[in-house]
Amino acid sequence: MSGFGVDVLTQEYKLVIILFYKEISSCSDVCESGSVMNEMRVCNLRGLTWRTRMGNVPNVLLEASQVFSYVFVSGCLHWSVIDQNFRLRIVSLHLGSEEFGDVETPGLDMLRDCKLKSDYFALWVLAESLSLVDSSRTQCVDIWLRTKSYNKNEHWMKLYSLRRELMDPYFSSSTVVQLLRYQKNAEILLQGNSSLVAYNAESNTVKLFSVAVERADSLKAYPFVGSLIAVRTLCGMQRSEI
């Protein structure tokens, strides 16, 4: 798994690669699997240098979603995982200190179905804050936003609860829903399976976006955010080096 973001203090952009593997021990002619090993490799794009740290990655990240990972917000990378006790966890990696931590999750009970995967809890960024899309329920899709209160303490607030029945023509009750964009008019662009829909949370109406592709099952949408940052600045290069 991997992630990309910036150290907000030094303005250095970093690429992170996390690896898990098993140590193989050999006894006579029999090979046995050992304990799970991990390492984190970090590339500082300013100098194009790599550093490797061994054994500092939380093993729970083995269960992190490979579809919806990762999101970068507030100087940290974030991944959603389901731990061995069937509870949702959000693991963070601060790109300044390069240390892992945990972010408090919304007040969700122990998962109703232990077969659920972390894909059902997709992380996203709304209003420059961490958000969570909970697709685990068959009646609705809940959108949570992590905000700061007047005393600057962060907490989770349920922003919307979208009705599954309105999305039935396009999404099944078990579809994992990904949030792509949120408009100020309360219109939310969602992707599920191979469909794109706009859900208006104020009027409770749903509109399908048709995309002309040969294979609808291969459709995958990604938000695009323009940037004025030059590649040479990103990598710390001089103009003559490009």
N, C-alpha and C positions, 0 to 999 in steps of 0.2 A: 504494500500500500504506500501511498505517497501523499504529499501536500506541498503547497507553495504559498508563500506570504512574505511579509516584510517585518523586520525589527523596527518598531516605530521610533525607537530612540536614535539608532544609528542610521536609519533609512537604508539598511542593507537588505537586499532581497535574498531569500533562502529557499532552496529546494530540499525537501526532506523525503527520504526513502526509508521505510521501515521493513525489516526482513525478519521472518520467523523460520526456523528450521530445526530439525531434530538431530541431535548428536548420535552418530552410529557407533555402537561398540561391537567389536567382533570377538566371539568366543569360539575357538576352534574353527569349524566351518560354518558356524551359525551366526548370522548377523541379527542383532537386536536393536530396537529403537530405544534411544536414551531420552533424556529430558529435553523439553522444548527450549531452544536457545533463541535469543533475539539480539538484534543490533539496529542502531539508528545511524544512517549516513546523512550528513548535512553538507550541502554545497552552497558556499557563499558566492553569489554570482558576481560580486564586485571583483573578486580575485580569482574566480573559477577554481577555488580550492575545496577539497573534500576533507571532512573529518568523520571519524567513526567512533561511536560509543557502544560498548558491549553491555548487555544485560540490564539496561535502564528502562526498557519499554514494558509497560504493564501487559501481562499476558492476556488480559481480557480483550485487548485489541485484536486478538485472533478472530473474534466474533464480530468485528466491525463490518458495517455494510460496505461492500465494494462497489455498489451502484450509486449510493448517495453520499459517500465520503468524497470529499471532506468539505468543511466550510472554514473560512478565515474571517475573524472579526475580533476587534479589540486587542490586536497584537497576538492572538492565539489561533492555532488550528484546533478544530473540534471534530470528534467522531462520536456517533451514537452506537452503543453496544448493549446487548442483553447478557447479564452476568449469569453465573451458575445458579444463582437463587431466583432466576427469572425476573429480575428487576432491571429497569432501564437505568443505564449510566451514560453520562456524557463525559468523555475523557478529553482533556485539553493539553496542548503543548505550547508553552510560551516561547516565541521565537527569539526573545532576547536572552533569557536565562537558559533556554533549551531544556526546561524541566517540565515533567508531566504533572497534571493535577486533575481534579474532578470538579465538575460544575453541578451545582444542585439542580435536580430535575423537577418538573412540575409534580403536583400531588397526585400521582397515578398509583393505583393499587397494584398489588402483585398481578402480573399479566394474566389475563383471563385464559389464555391458551399458551401453554408452555412451548408449543411448536412455533410460535411467532418468532420472526427473525427481526434483526435490527432494521431491516429495510422498511418496516412499517412505521418507523420513527425517523423521518427524514429531517435533517437539520438544514436550515436556510438562513439567509440574512435579510431582515426587513428593517427599514428605517435605521440602517447601520447598527442593528442589534441582532443578537442571536435569536432565532425562532425555531420552533419545532412543529412539524406536521404529523399528527397522530392518526394513522390510517387503520389502526387495529380494531376499531369498532365497526359493526355492520350497519348501524343506524346513521352515523355521522362521521365527518372528518373534522377533528379539532385542530385549530391553529393557535399555538401559544407564542407569546412574545416575551422576551426577557427585558425588563425595563428597570430604570432607577427611580426610586421614590424621592420625596423631598429631602430625606436624610441621606440620600445617595446610596442606600442599600439596594442591591439588585434583587428582583423577585420576578416570578413568572405570572403573566396575566393571560387568561384565555381571550384571544382577540375575536375569534369567530368559531362557530360550530356549524359546519356546512352539512346540509341534509343529503344523505346518500340517495334517497328516493328521487331527488331531482336530477341526479347524475346517472340514474339507472340505464337510460338509453345508451350511454357511452362507457360507463364504468360499472363493473360488477361490484357486489358488496364486499368482495375480498381484494379489490384492486388496490395496489400500493399507489398512493397519490403523491406527486411531487409538485411543489409550488415553484412557479417560474417567475412570476411578477405580480406585484401588488400596486394597483392604481389608487389615487386619492379618492376616486369616486366609489370606492369599496368594490371595485371589480378585480377579481383574482384570476390570473391565468394559471391553469392547472394542467398537468400531464399525467395520464394514467394509461398503462398498456401502450397502445399506439394512437391514442386520441388526445387532442388538445381542446380544452373547453375554457370558456370565460364564465366564471360564477360571480354574479352580482350579489353580495351579501346583504345589501339593503333591500333590494326588490325580490330576492330569492328567485332569480331567473338564471337559466343556464343557456349558453350559446356555444354551438360547436364550430370549431375552426377547421375547415377542410384544407388539406394539403395534398397537392397532386404528386403522388409518388407511386412508383411501380409496386412496391411492397410496403403496405401500411405497417406490417409487423416490424419493419426495420426503422421506423420513425423514432428519432430521438432529438429533442429540442434542448438547446443550451442558451441561457441568457448571455447577451453580449454587452459589455460596458466598455466604451471607448476610453482611451488614455492618451495623454500628451507626453508620457514618459518615453524618451528615446531608448532604443536598444543599447546604444553605446553608454548611456547613463546608467541603465540597469546593470550592465556588466562592468562598469568602471573603465570603459575603453576610451581612448582618444579617437578623434575622427579619422586619423590616418590608419588606425588599426582595423577599420571595418572594410 
